[in-house]
Amino acid sequence: SMRARQYQDNPKACIYFCDRRFFRGVMLLGSMEVLEDRIYKEMIWREGDTMYYPEGVTDPDYCVLRFTATQGRFYSNFNSENFNII
């Protein structure tokens, strides 16, 4: 897929979780790996996934993305704080 190729070319990634009710959130920075080994694909495969990947676990468009965070930033009450993840 386009996104998997993007991460293969440049593994830098960021994810953000937001609690809109309390106007707070956390951003995690790190890297994304594209895993294509059958063992990882079978690990998260669920019944019904053939709706998106008709050939099942062996579908060439099916892969697993593994995100590893190295640092983050927490936002709350109009303040933010950076933190490292060991």
PyMOL Python script that loads the backbone (N, CA, C, O; Angstrom):
from pymol import cmd

cmd.read_pdbstr("""\
ATOM      1  N   SER A   1       0.837  -1.190   0.000  1.00  0.00           N
ATOM      2  CA  SER A   1       0.000   0.000   0.000  1.00  0.00           C
ATOM      3  C   SER A   1       0.878   1.247   0.000  1.00  0.00           C
ATOM      4  O   SER A   1       2.078   1.183   0.264  1.00  0.00           O
ATOM      5  N   MET A   2       0.272   2.347  -0.292  1.00  0.00           N
ATOM      6  CA  MET A   2       0.998   3.617  -0.321  1.00  0.00           C
ATOM      7  C   MET A   2       1.614   3.931   1.040  1.00  0.00           C
ATOM      8  O   MET A   2       2.769   4.352   1.114  1.00  0.00           O
ATOM      9  N   ARG A   3       0.861   3.731   2.106  1.00  0.00           N
ATOM     10  CA  ARG A   3       1.349   4.065   3.451  1.00  0.00           C
ATOM     11  C   ARG A   3       2.492   3.131   3.863  1.00  0.00           C
ATOM     12  O   ARG A   3       3.469   3.586   4.459  1.00  0.00           O
ATOM     13  N   ALA A   4       2.389   1.862   3.564  1.00  0.00           N
ATOM     14  CA  ALA A   4       3.468   0.932   3.907  1.00  0.00           C
ATOM     15  C   ALA A   4       4.753   1.313   3.184  1.00  0.00           C
ATOM     16  O   ALA A   4       5.832   1.286   3.778  1.00  0.00           O
ATOM     17  N   ARG A   5       4.647   1.665   1.916  1.00  0.00           N
ATOM     18  CA  ARG A   5       5.836   2.102   1.165  1.00  0.00           C
ATOM     19  C   ARG A   5       6.424   3.373   1.765  1.00  0.00           C
ATOM     20  O   ARG A   5       7.644   3.528   1.827  1.00  0.00           O
ATOM     21  N   GLN A   6       5.569   4.270   2.201  1.00  0.00           N
ATOM     22  CA  GLN A   6       6.044   5.508   2.827  1.00  0.00           C
ATOM     23  C   GLN A   6       6.877   5.191   4.062  1.00  0.00           C
ATOM     24  O   GLN A   6       7.949   5.767   4.248  1.00  0.00           O
ATOM     25  N   TYR A   7       6.400   4.285   4.906  1.00  0.00           N
ATOM     26  CA  TYR A   7       7.147   3.928   6.123  1.00  0.00           C
ATOM     27  C   TYR A   7       8.406   3.130   5.806  1.00  0.00           C
ATOM     28  O   TYR A   7       9.382   3.212   6.552  1.00  0.00           O
ATOM     29  N   GLN A   8       8.410   2.370   4.734  1.00  0.00           N
ATOM     30  CA  GLN A   8       9.617   1.659   4.341  1.00  0.00           C
ATOM     31  C   GLN A   8      10.691   2.648   3.886  1.00  0.00           C
ATOM     32  O   GLN A   8      11.878   2.437   4.134  1.00  0.00           O
ATOM     33  N   ASP A   9      10.277   3.718   3.226  1.00  0.00           N
ATOM     34  CA  ASP A   9      11.222   4.739   2.774  1.00  0.00           C
ATOM     35  C   ASP A   9      11.675   5.655   3.907  1.00  0.00           C
ATOM     36  O   ASP A   9      12.824   6.095   3.933  1.00  0.00           O
ATOM     37  N   ASN A  10      10.779   5.939   4.836  1.00  0.00           N
ATOM     38  CA  ASN A  10      11.077   6.838   5.951  1.00  0.00           C
ATOM     39  C   ASN A  10      10.282   6.371   7.166  1.00  0.00           C
ATOM     40  O   ASN A  10       9.082   6.632   7.241  1.00  0.00           O
ATOM     41  N   PRO A  11      10.915   5.690   8.116  1.00  0.00           N
ATOM     42  CA  PRO A  11      10.185   5.087   9.228  1.00  0.00           C
ATOM     43  C   PRO A  11       9.729   6.056  10.327  1.00  0.00           C
ATOM     44  O   PRO A  11       9.084   5.631  11.285  1.00  0.00           O
ATOM     45  N   LYS A  12      10.048   7.335  10.207  1.00  0.00           N
ATOM     46  CA  LYS A  12       9.614   8.286  11.236  1.00  0.00           C
ATOM     47  C   LYS A  12       8.091   8.333  11.269  1.00  0.00           C
ATOM     48  O   LYS A  12       7.432   8.383  10.231  1.00  0.00           O
ATOM     49  N   ALA A  13       7.539   8.316  12.504  1.00  0.00           N
ATOM     50  CA  ALA A  13       6.087   8.304  12.642  1.00  0.00           C
ATOM     51  C   ALA A  13       5.664   8.997  13.926  1.00  0.00           C
ATOM     52  O   ALA A  13       6.462   9.188  14.843  1.00  0.00           O
ATOM     53  N   CYS A  14       4.417   9.360  13.969  1.00  0.00           N
ATOM     54  CA  CYS A  14       3.848  10.049  15.116  1.00  0.00           C
ATOM     55  C   CYS A  14       2.391   9.614  15.239  1.00  0.00           C
ATOM     56  O   CYS A  14       1.700   9.467  14.231  1.00  0.00           O
ATOM     57  N   ILE A  15       1.921   9.408  16.466  1.00  0.00           N
ATOM     58  CA  ILE A  15       0.505   9.141  16.694  1.00  0.00           C
ATOM     59  C   ILE A  15       0.014  10.080  17.789  1.00  0.00           C
ATOM     60  O   ILE A  15       0.789  10.506  18.645  1.00  0.00           O
ATOM     61  N   TYR A  16      -1.254  10.394  17.758  1.00  0.00           N
ATOM     62  CA  TYR A  16      -1.821  11.346  18.705  1.00  0.00           C
ATOM     63  C   TYR A  16      -3.125  10.796  19.257  1.00  0.00           C
ATOM     64  O   TYR A  16      -3.980  10.320  18.510  1.00  0.00           O
ATOM     65  N   PHE A  17      -3.264  10.867  20.574  1.00  0.00           N
ATOM     66  CA  PHE A  17      -4.498  10.468  21.246  1.00  0.00           C
ATOM     67  C   PHE A  17      -5.085  11.713  21.879  1.00  0.00           C
ATOM     68  O   PHE A  17      -4.377  12.470  22.545  1.00  0.00           O
ATOM     69  N   CYS A  18      -6.362  11.927  21.677  1.00  0.00           N
ATOM     70  CA  CYS A  18      -7.000  13.156  22.147  1.00  0.00           C
ATOM     71  C   CYS A  18      -8.220  12.835  23.006  1.00  0.00           C
ATOM     72  O   CYS A  18      -9.027  11.970  22.664  1.00  0.00           O
ATOM     73  N   ASP A  19      -8.339  13.539  24.118  1.00  0.00           N
ATOM     74  CA  ASP A  19      -9.529  13.485  24.964  1.00  0.00           C
ATOM     75  C   ASP A  19     -10.213  14.840  24.806  1.00  0.00           C
ATOM     76  O   ASP A  19      -9.920  15.779  25.546  1.00  0.00           O
ATOM     77  N   ARG A  20     -11.118  14.937  23.846  1.00  0.00           N
ATOM     78  CA  ARG A  20     -11.751  16.219  23.529  1.00  0.00           C
ATOM     79  C   ARG A  20     -12.604  16.743  24.674  1.00  0.00           C
ATOM     80  O   ARG A  20     -12.776  17.952  24.830  1.00  0.00           O
ATOM     81  N   ARG A  21     -13.130  15.838  25.461  1.00  0.00           N
ATOM     82  CA  ARG A  21     -13.990  16.259  26.573  1.00  0.00           C
ATOM     83  C   ARG A  21     -13.239  17.120  27.575  1.00  0.00           C
ATOM     84  O   ARG A  21     -13.778  18.100  28.089  1.00  0.00           O
ATOM     85  N   PHE A  22     -11.980  16.749  27.855  1.00  0.00           N
ATOM     86  CA  PHE A  22     -11.183  17.474  28.847  1.00  0.00           C
ATOM     87  C   PHE A  22     -10.062  18.294  28.215  1.00  0.00           C
ATOM     88  O   PHE A  22      -9.201  18.815  28.924  1.00  0.00           O
ATOM     89  N   PHE A  23     -10.064  18.412  26.885  1.00  0.00           N
ATOM     90  CA  PHE A  23      -9.079  19.182  26.140  1.00  0.00           C
ATOM     91  C   PHE A  23      -7.650  18.821  26.564  1.00  0.00           C
ATOM     92  O   PHE A  23      -6.870  19.671  26.993  1.00  0.00           O
ATOM     93  N   ARG A  24      -7.341  17.534  26.427  1.00  0.00           N
ATOM     94  CA  ARG A  24      -5.991  17.050  26.716  1.00  0.00           C
ATOM     95  C   ARG A  24      -5.646  15.967  25.714  1.00  0.00           C
ATOM     96  O   ARG A  24      -6.520  15.382  25.075  1.00  0.00           O
ATOM     97  N   GLY A  25      -4.355  15.714  25.592  1.00  0.00           N
ATOM     98  CA  GLY A  25      -3.930  14.699  24.640  1.00  0.00           C
ATOM     99  C   GLY A  25      -2.470  14.361  24.813  1.00  0.00           C
ATOM    100  O   GLY A  25      -1.740  15.013  25.560  1.00  0.00           O
ATOM    101  N   VAL A  26      -2.064  13.329  24.106  1.00  0.00           N
ATOM    102  CA  VAL A  26      -0.673  12.911  24.140  1.00  0.00           C
ATOM    103  C   VAL A  26      -0.238  12.570  22.713  1.00  0.00           C
ATOM    104  O   VAL A  26      -0.949  11.894  21.969  1.00  0.00           O
ATOM    105  N   MET A  27       0.939  13.054  22.362  1.00  0.00           N
ATOM    106  CA  MET A  27       1.535  12.763  21.067  1.00  0.00           C
ATOM    107  C   MET A  27       2.756  11.873  21.322  1.00  0.00           C
ATOM    108  O   MET A  27       3.589  12.181  22.174  1.00  0.00           O
ATOM    109  N   LEU A  28       2.851  10.793  20.594  1.00  0.00           N
ATOM    110  CA  LEU A  28       3.993   9.891  20.699  1.00  0.00           C
ATOM    111  C   LEU A  28       4.778   9.944  19.399  1.00  0.00           C
ATOM    112  O   LEU A  28       4.205   9.843  18.314  1.00  0.00           O
ATOM    113  N   LEU A  29       6.092  10.102  19.512  1.00  0.00           N
ATOM    114  CA  LEU A  29       6.996  10.137  18.366  1.00  0.00           C
ATOM    115  C   LEU A  29       7.850   8.889  18.367  1.00  0.00           C
ATOM    116  O   LEU A  29       8.245   8.407  19.428  1.00  0.00           O
ATOM    117  N   GLY A  30       8.138   8.364  17.201  1.00  0.00           N
ATOM    118  CA  GLY A  30       8.974   7.168  17.126  1.00  0.00           C
ATOM    119  C   GLY A  30       9.140   6.697  15.702  1.00  0.00           C
ATOM    120  O   GLY A  30       9.275   7.493  14.772  1.00  0.00           O
ATOM    121  N   SER A  31       9.129   5.384  15.550  1.00  0.00           N
ATOM    122  CA  SER A  31       9.325   4.809  14.218  1.00  0.00           C
ATOM    123  C   SER A  31       8.308   3.708  13.956  1.00  0.00           C
ATOM    124  O   SER A  31       7.793   3.069  14.874  1.00  0.00           O
ATOM    125  N   MET A  32       8.038   3.509  12.663  1.00  0.00           N
ATOM    126  CA  MET A  32       7.071   2.510  12.232  1.00  0.00           C
ATOM    127  C   MET A  32       7.806   1.453  11.409  1.00  0.00           C
ATOM    128  O   MET A  32       8.561   1.774  10.492  1.00  0.00           O
ATOM    129  N   GLU A  33       7.573   0.202  11.751  1.00  0.00           N
ATOM    130  CA  GLU A  33       8.131  -0.914  10.987  1.00  0.00           C
ATOM    131  C   GLU A  33       7.017  -1.559  10.173  1.00  0.00           C
ATOM    132  O   GLU A  33       5.882  -1.662  10.639  1.00  0.00           O
ATOM    133  N   VAL A  34       7.334  -1.984   8.986  1.00  0.00           N
ATOM    134  CA  VAL A  34       6.394  -2.722   8.143  1.00  0.00           C
ATOM    135  C   VAL A  34       6.784  -4.190   8.250  1.00  0.00           C
ATOM    136  O   VAL A  34       7.839  -4.596   7.764  1.00  0.00           O
ATOM    137  N   LEU A  35       5.926  -4.982   8.888  1.00  0.00           N
ATOM    138  CA  LEU A  35       6.201  -6.407   9.094  1.00  0.00           C
ATOM    139  C   LEU A  35       5.393  -7.217   8.084  1.00  0.00           C
ATOM    140  O   LEU A  35       4.173  -7.081   7.994  1.00  0.00           O
ATOM    141  N   GLU A  36       6.086  -8.054   7.335  1.00  0.00           N
ATOM    142  CA  GLU A  36       5.419  -8.863   6.321  1.00  0.00           C
ATOM    143  C   GLU A  36       5.567 -10.364   6.574  1.00  0.00           C
ATOM    144  O   GLU A  36       5.109 -11.178   5.772  1.00  0.00           O
ATOM    145  N   ASP A  37       6.206 -10.732   7.692  1.00  0.00           N
ATOM    146  CA  ASP A  37       6.357 -12.143   8.028  1.00  0.00           C
ATOM    147  C   ASP A  37       4.998 -12.732   8.420  1.00  0.00           C
ATOM    148  O   ASP A  37       4.217 -12.106   9.136  1.00  0.00           O
ATOM    149  N   ARG A  38       4.744 -13.919   7.945  1.00  0.00           N
ATOM    150  CA  ARG A  38       3.459 -14.584   8.194  1.00  0.00           C
ATOM    151  C   ARG A  38       3.127 -14.675   9.683  1.00  0.00           C
ATOM    152  O   ARG A  38       1.964 -14.533  10.059  1.00  0.00           O
ATOM    153  N   ILE A  39       4.114 -14.908  10.528  1.00  0.00           N
ATOM    154  CA  ILE A  39       3.848 -15.067  11.963  1.00  0.00           C
ATOM    155  C   ILE A  39       3.187 -13.810  12.549  1.00  0.00           C
ATOM    156  O   ILE A  39       2.277 -13.925  13.370  1.00  0.00           O
ATOM    157  N   TYR A  40       3.631 -12.619  12.141  1.00  0.00           N
ATOM    158  CA  TYR A  40       3.031 -11.377  12.640  1.00  0.00           C
ATOM    159  C   TYR A  40       1.641 -11.167  12.050  1.00  0.00           C
ATOM    160  O   TYR A  40       0.725 -10.713  12.735  1.00  0.00           O
ATOM    161  N   LYS A  41       1.498 -11.503  10.777  1.00  0.00           N
ATOM    162  CA  LYS A  41       0.218 -11.333  10.115  1.00  0.00           C
ATOM    163  C   LYS A  41      -0.845 -12.246  10.728  1.00  0.00           C
ATOM    164  O   LYS A  41      -1.993 -11.840  10.904  1.00  0.00           O
ATOM    165  N   GLU A  42      -0.456 -13.475  11.048  1.00  0.00           N
ATOM    166  CA  GLU A  42      -1.405 -14.412  11.666  1.00  0.00           C
ATOM    167  C   GLU A  42      -1.746 -13.982  13.087  1.00  0.00           C
ATOM    168  O   GLU A  42      -2.852 -14.235  13.564  1.00  0.00           O
ATOM    169  N   MET A  43      -0.810 -13.339  13.761  1.00  0.00           N
ATOM    170  CA  MET A  43      -0.992 -12.928  15.149  1.00  0.00           C
ATOM    171  C   MET A  43      -2.188 -11.980  15.314  1.00  0.00           C
ATOM    172  O   MET A  43      -2.900 -12.052  16.316  1.00  0.00           O
ATOM    173  N   ILE A  44      -2.409 -11.097  14.339  1.00  0.00           N
ATOM    174  CA  ILE A  44      -3.485 -10.126  14.503  1.00  0.00           C
ATOM    175  C   ILE A  44      -4.666 -10.353  13.563  1.00  0.00           C
ATOM    176  O   ILE A  44      -5.638  -9.598  13.598  1.00  0.00           O
ATOM    177  N   TRP A  45      -4.591 -11.384  12.724  1.00  0.00           N
ATOM    178  CA  TRP A  45      -5.669 -11.669  11.784  1.00  0.00           C
ATOM    179  C   TRP A  45      -6.953 -12.013  12.545  1.00  0.00           C
ATOM    180  O   TRP A  45      -6.923 -12.772  13.513  1.00  0.00           O
ATOM    181  N   ARG A  46      -8.071 -11.451  12.101  1.00  0.00           N
ATOM    182  CA  ARG A  46      -9.364 -11.722  12.723  1.00  0.00           C
ATOM    183  C   ARG A  46     -10.364 -12.174  11.657  1.00  0.00           C
ATOM    184  O   ARG A  46     -10.256 -11.830  10.479  1.00  0.00           O
ATOM    185  N   GLU A  47     -11.328 -12.949  12.114  1.00  0.00           N
ATOM    186  CA  GLU A  47     -12.395 -13.386  11.226  1.00  0.00           C
ATOM    187  C   GLU A  47     -13.060 -12.137  10.643  1.00  0.00           C
ATOM    188  O   GLU A  47     -13.322 -11.176  11.366  1.00  0.00           O
ATOM    189  N   GLY A  48     -13.320 -12.154   9.388  1.00  0.00           N
ATOM    190  CA  GLY A  48     -13.936 -11.007   8.731  1.00  0.00           C
ATOM    191  C   GLY A  48     -12.937 -10.108   8.022  1.00  0.00           C
ATOM    192  O   GLY A  48     -13.333  -9.248   7.235  1.00  0.00           O
ATOM    193  N   ASP A  49     -11.645 -10.292   8.290  1.00  0.00           N
ATOM    194  CA  ASP A  49     -10.628  -9.465   7.631  1.00  0.00           C
ATOM    195  C   ASP A  49     -10.564  -9.725   6.131  1.00  0.00           C
ATOM    196  O   ASP A  49     -10.002  -8.927   5.381  1.00  0.00           O
ATOM    197  N   THR A  50     -11.138 -10.838   5.699  1.00  0.00           N
ATOM    198  CA  THR A  50     -11.150 -11.120   4.255  1.00  0.00           C
ATOM    199  C   THR A  50     -12.004 -10.098   3.496  1.00  0.00           C
ATOM    200  O   THR A  50     -11.923 -10.007   2.271  1.00  0.00           O
ATOM    201  N   MET A  51     -12.814  -9.338   4.219  1.00  0.00           N
ATOM    202  CA  MET A  51     -13.577  -8.267   3.586  1.00  0.00           C
ATOM    203  C   MET A  51     -12.619  -7.242   2.964  1.00  0.00           C
ATOM    204  O   MET A  51     -12.906  -6.655   1.921  1.00  0.00           O
ATOM    205  N   TYR A  52     -11.492  -7.047   3.621  1.00  0.00           N
ATOM    206  CA  TYR A  52     -10.498  -6.083   3.153  1.00  0.00           C
ATOM    207  C   TYR A  52      -9.338  -6.744   2.409  1.00  0.00           C
ATOM    208  O   TYR A  52      -8.733  -6.147   1.519  1.00  0.00           O
ATOM    209  N   TYR A  53      -9.042  -7.985   2.788  1.00  0.00           N
ATOM    210  CA  TYR A  53      -7.931  -8.730   2.185  1.00  0.00           C
ATOM    211  C   TYR A  53      -8.457 -10.090   1.736  1.00  0.00           C
ATOM    212  O   TYR A  53      -8.338 -11.069   2.471  1.00  0.00           O
ATOM    213  N   PRO A  54      -9.038 -10.162   0.537  1.00  0.00           N
ATOM    214  CA  PRO A  54      -9.717 -11.367   0.071  1.00  0.00           C
ATOM    215  C   PRO A  54      -8.853 -12.621   0.042  1.00  0.00           C
ATOM    216  O   PRO A  54      -9.375 -13.729   0.165  1.00  0.00           O
ATOM    217  N   GLU A  55      -7.531 -12.466  -0.119  1.00  0.00           N
ATOM    218  CA  GLU A  55      -6.658 -13.637  -0.182  1.00  0.00           C
ATOM    219  C   GLU A  55      -6.197 -14.093   1.202  1.00  0.00           C
ATOM    220  O   GLU A  55      -5.354 -14.983   1.317  1.00  0.00           O
ATOM    221  N   GLY A  56      -6.739 -13.495   2.231  1.00  0.00           N
ATOM    222  CA  GLY A  56      -6.393 -13.904   3.590  1.00  0.00           C
ATOM    223  C   GLY A  56      -5.020 -13.413   4.007  1.00  0.00           C
ATOM    224  O   GLY A  56      -4.529 -12.397   3.514  1.00  0.00           O
ATOM    225  N   VAL A  57      -4.410 -14.148   4.919  1.00  0.00           N
ATOM    226  CA  VAL A  57      -3.110 -13.776   5.483  1.00  0.00           C
ATOM    227  C   VAL A  57      -2.037 -13.642   4.404  1.00  0.00           C
ATOM    228  O   VAL A  57      -1.073 -12.896   4.576  1.00  0.00           O
ATOM    229  N   THR A  58      -2.197 -14.350   3.310  1.00  0.00           N
ATOM    230  CA  THR A  58      -1.195 -14.302   2.238  1.00  0.00           C
ATOM    231  C   THR A  58      -1.456 -13.187   1.228  1.00  0.00           C
ATOM    232  O   THR A  58      -0.713 -13.058   0.255  1.00  0.00           O
ATOM    233  N   ASP A  59      -2.485 -12.389   1.435  1.00  0.00           N
ATOM    234  CA  ASP A  59      -2.792 -11.292   0.509  1.00  0.00           C
ATOM    235  C   ASP A  59      -1.589 -10.354   0.427  1.00  0.00           C
ATOM    236  O   ASP A  59      -1.091  -9.915   1.464  1.00  0.00           O
ATOM    237  N   PRO A  60      -1.115 -10.037  -0.762  1.00  0.00           N
ATOM    238  CA  PRO A  60       0.085  -9.199  -0.895  1.00  0.00           C
ATOM    239  C   PRO A  60      -0.101  -7.774  -0.363  1.00  0.00           C
ATOM    240  O   PRO A  60       0.884  -7.092  -0.076  1.00  0.00           O
ATOM    241  N   ASP A  61      -1.342  -7.319  -0.230  1.00  0.00           N
ATOM    242  CA  ASP A  61      -1.582  -5.980   0.312  1.00  0.00           C
ATOM    243  C   ASP A  61      -1.670  -5.964   1.835  1.00  0.00           C
ATOM    244  O   ASP A  61      -1.748  -4.891   2.433  1.00  0.00           O
ATOM    245  N   TYR A  62      -1.660  -7.119   2.466  1.00  0.00           N
ATOM    246  CA  TYR A  62      -1.801  -7.212   3.923  1.00  0.00           C
ATOM    247  C   TYR A  62      -0.434  -7.216   4.587  1.00  0.00           C
ATOM    248  O   TYR A  62       0.428  -8.026   4.247  1.00  0.00           O
ATOM    249  N   CYS A  63      -0.241  -6.306   5.535  1.00  0.00           N
ATOM    250  CA  CYS A  63       0.984  -6.275   6.325  1.00  0.00           C
ATOM    251  C   CYS A  63       0.634  -5.769   7.721  1.00  0.00           C
ATOM    252  O   CYS A  63      -0.500  -5.361   7.972  1.00  0.00           O
ATOM    253  N   VAL A  64       1.584  -5.795   8.604  1.00  0.00           N
ATOM    254  CA  VAL A  64       1.404  -5.325   9.976  1.00  0.00           C
ATOM    255  C   VAL A  64       2.331  -4.136  10.189  1.00  0.00           C
ATOM    256  O   VAL A  64       3.511  -4.188   9.841  1.00  0.00           O
ATOM    257  N   LEU A  65       1.794  -3.069  10.757  1.00  0.00           N
ATOM    258  CA  LEU A  65       2.600  -1.907  11.112  1.00  0.00           C
ATOM    259  C   LEU A  65       2.861  -1.947  12.609  1.00  0.00           C
ATOM    260  O   LEU A  65       1.933  -2.044  13.411  1.00  0.00           O
ATOM    261  N   ARG A  66       4.150  -1.871  12.981  1.00  0.00           N
ATOM    262  CA  ARG A  66       4.523  -1.867  14.408  1.00  0.00           C
ATOM    263  C   ARG A  66       5.159  -0.523  14.739  1.00  0.00           C
ATOM    264  O   ARG A  66       6.209  -0.167  14.203  1.00  0.00           O
ATOM    265  N   PHE A  67       4.504   0.219  15.635  1.00  0.00           N
ATOM    266  CA  PHE A  67       4.983   1.523  16.055  1.00  0.00           C
ATOM    267  C   PHE A  67       5.765   1.377  17.354  1.00  0.00           C
ATOM    268  O   PHE A  67       5.305   0.719  18.287  1.00  0.00           O
ATOM    269  N   THR A  68       6.945   1.990  17.417  1.00  0.00           N
ATOM    270  CA  THR A  68       7.760   2.003  18.631  1.00  0.00           C
ATOM    271  C   THR A  68       8.005   3.458  19.009  1.00  0.00           C
ATOM    272  O   THR A  68       8.663   4.196  18.276  1.00  0.00           O
ATOM    273  N   ALA A  69       7.474   3.864  20.153  1.00  0.00           N
ATOM    274  CA  ALA A  69       7.610   5.248  20.610  1.00  0.00           C
ATOM    275  C   ALA A  69       8.940   5.444  21.319  1.00  0.00           C
ATOM    276  O   ALA A  69       9.412   4.560  22.035  1.00  0.00           O
ATOM    277  N   THR A  70       9.543   6.617  21.111  1.00  0.00           N
ATOM    278  CA  THR A  70      10.795   6.968  21.780  1.00  0.00           C
ATOM    279  C   THR A  70      10.650   8.208  22.652  1.00  0.00           C
ATOM    280  O   THR A  70      11.415   8.401  23.597  1.00  0.00           O
ATOM    281  N   GLN A  71       9.682   9.038  22.340  1.00  0.00           N
ATOM    282  CA  GLN A  71       9.437  10.230  23.148  1.00  0.00           C
ATOM    283  C   GLN A  71       8.000  10.671  22.954  1.00  0.00           C
ATOM    284  O   GLN A  71       7.299  10.183  22.068  1.00  0.00           O
ATOM    285  N   GLY A  72       7.569  11.600  23.794  1.00  0.00           N
ATOM    286  CA  GLY A  72       6.199  12.059  23.689  1.00  0.00           C
ATOM    287  C   GLY A  72       6.028  13.465  24.229  1.00  0.00           C
ATOM    288  O   GLY A  72       6.956  14.087  24.747  1.00  0.00           O
ATOM    289  N   ARG A  73       4.804  13.936  24.086  1.00  0.00           N
ATOM    290  CA  ARG A  73       4.445  15.263  24.583  1.00  0.00           C
ATOM    291  C   ARG A  73       3.003  15.178  25.072  1.00  0.00           C
ATOM    292  O   ARG A  73       2.116  14.734  24.343  1.00  0.00           O
ATOM    293  N   PHE A  74       2.777  15.609  26.317  1.00  0.00           N
ATOM    294  CA  PHE A  74       1.460  15.572  26.940  1.00  0.00           C
ATOM    295  C   PHE A  74       0.899  16.983  27.006  1.00  0.00           C
ATOM    296  O   PHE A  74       1.579  17.908  27.449  1.00  0.00           O
ATOM    297  N   TYR A  75      -0.343  17.146  26.563  1.00  0.00           N
ATOM    298  CA  TYR A  75      -1.009  18.446  26.582  1.00  0.00           C
ATOM    299  C   TYR A  75      -2.187  18.395  27.546  1.00  0.00           C
ATOM    300  O   TYR A  75      -3.001  17.473  27.488  1.00  0.00           O
ATOM    301  N   SER A  76      -2.281  19.390  28.436  1.00  0.00           N
ATOM    302  CA  SER A  76      -3.420  19.482  29.343  1.00  0.00           C
ATOM    303  C   SER A  76      -3.463  20.875  29.947  1.00  0.00           C
ATOM    304  O   SER A  76      -2.426  21.458  30.262  1.00  0.00           O
ATOM    305  N   ASN A  77      -4.654  21.398  30.104  1.00  0.00           N
ATOM    306  CA  ASN A  77      -4.843  22.711  30.732  1.00  0.00           C
ATOM    307  C   ASN A  77      -3.972  23.789  30.082  1.00  0.00           C
ATOM    308  O   ASN A  77      -3.390  24.615  30.785  1.00  0.00           O
ATOM    309  N   PHE A  78      -3.878  23.791  28.769  1.00  0.00           N
ATOM    310  CA  PHE A  78      -3.121  24.781  27.997  1.00  0.00           C
ATOM    311  C   PHE A  78      -1.625  24.764  28.291  1.00  0.00           C
ATOM    312  O   PHE A  78      -0.929  25.749  28.048  1.00  0.00           O
ATOM    313  N   ASN A  79      -1.140  23.655  28.808  1.00  0.00           N
ATOM    314  CA  ASN A  79       0.289  23.451  29.054  1.00  0.00           C
ATOM    315  C   ASN A  79       0.715  22.156  28.379  1.00  0.00           C
ATOM    316  O   ASN A  79      -0.109  21.286  28.094  1.00  0.00           O
ATOM    317  N   SER A  80       2.007  22.042  28.132  1.00  0.00           N
ATOM    318  CA  SER A  80       2.522  20.807  27.556  1.00  0.00           C
ATOM    319  C   SER A  80       3.828  20.426  28.238  1.00  0.00           C
ATOM    320  O   SER A  80       4.564  21.265  28.757  1.00  0.00           O
ATOM    321  N   GLU A  81       4.079  19.130  28.212  1.00  0.00           N
ATOM    322  CA  GLU A  81       5.302  18.609  28.840  1.00  0.00           C
ATOM    323  C   GLU A  81       5.861  17.491  27.961  1.00  0.00           C
ATOM    324  O   GLU A  81       5.140  16.566  27.584  1.00  0.00           O
ATOM    325  N   ASN A  82       7.145  17.585  27.640  1.00  0.00           N
ATOM    326  CA  ASN A  82       7.822  16.537  26.871  1.00  0.00           C
ATOM    327  C   ASN A  82       8.299  15.445  27.813  1.00  0.00           C
ATOM    328  O   ASN A  82       8.579  15.699  28.984  1.00  0.00           O
ATOM    329  N   PHE A  83       8.390  14.231  27.294  1.00  0.00           N
ATOM    330  CA  PHE A  83       8.912  13.110  28.072  1.00  0.00           C
ATOM    331  C   PHE A  83       9.586  12.132  27.149  1.00  0.00           C
ATOM    332  O   PHE A  83       9.247  12.045  25.969  1.00  0.00           O
ATOM    333  N   ASN A  84      10.552  11.386  27.683  1.00  0.00           N
ATOM    334  CA  ASN A  84      11.254  10.328  26.952  1.00  0.00           C
ATOM    335  C   ASN A  84      10.687   8.987  27.347  1.00  0.00           C
ATOM    336  O   ASN A  84      10.213   8.810  28.470  1.00  0.00           O
ATOM    337  N   ILE A  85      10.732   8.060  26.445  1.00  0.00           N
ATOM    338  CA  ILE A  85      10.291   6.688  26.705  1.00  0.00           C
ATOM    339  C   ILE A  85      11.512   5.806  26.632  1.00  0.00           C
ATOM    340  O   ILE A  85      12.212   5.771  25.620  1.00  0.00           O
ATOM    341  N   ILE A  86      11.757   5.102  27.700  1.00  0.00           N
ATOM    342  CA  ILE A  86      12.954   4.251  27.769  1.00  0.00           C
ATOM    343  C   ILE A  86      12.597   2.844  27.369  1.00  0.00           C
ATOM    344  O   ILE A  86      13.460   1.967  27.358  1.00  0.00           O
TER     345      ILE A  86
END
""", "prot")
cmd.dss("prot")
cmd.show_as("cartoon", "prot")
cmd.util.cbc("prot")
cmd.orient("prot")
